[in-house]
């Protein structure tokens, strides 16, 4: 599945996921973006990346805060 997105008043999420039912694994990447009202107009949103990979029963999770650090 590609191009999945959701938007709310306080956050937006976009990502993709591949589920292999033969191997019972998942490979999924997400970006969570948080609009910041006090930011300069060209600063954009603060964001965090999430990655889920591995077996469906217990995928590993990685949180990428580099985009958030760049924003700060």
N, C-alpha and C positions, 0 to 999 in steps of 0.2 A: 504494500500500500504506500503510495507516495502522495505528497501534497496535502496531508491532513492538517487542518488548522481549526482553532477555536479562539474566540475573542470575547472578553468580558470587560467590564468597566475598569478593573484594576490590573488586568493581565491578559496577554495573548500567548497562545502556544501554537507552534507549528512544528511539524516533523514528519517522519516516515517510519514505517515498520515493515519488516519481512518476517513472517512466521513460517517455518518449515515444519509441517506436520509429520513428514516422514522421519525427520531427525528429532522432532520435538524441541526445536530451538527458536530463539527470537533474536533479531538484530534490529534495533530501533534507536533512532537519533531524534532528539527534541530540543527546541529552543524555547525558553520561557522569557518573555520580554515584559518589563514593568515600566510603564510611562512615568516619568518623573516631572512633576509640575514646576519645580524650582530650577530646572536645568535650563541652560542656554538653548535657544531654538535649534542650533545645529548639533547639539550633543546626542540626540537620538534617545532611545530607550535603554535602560539598564537591562542586561540580559544574562541568562545562565544557560549552559548547555547540559543536557542529560543524555546519557547513553545507557541502553540496556542491551546486554548481549549474553548469550549462553542458553542453558536449558530452560524450557518454559517453567518448570517447577521452581527454579531458583536462579534467575539470571543475575549476572553481576551488574552493578550500577556504578557509573562513573559520573561525577559532577565536574563540569568544566567551568571554573569561575574566572578564567582569563578575560572573557568579554566584560564581565562585571568590574574586574580590576582596571581594565582599560577605560571604562566609563568613569570610574572614580578618579 
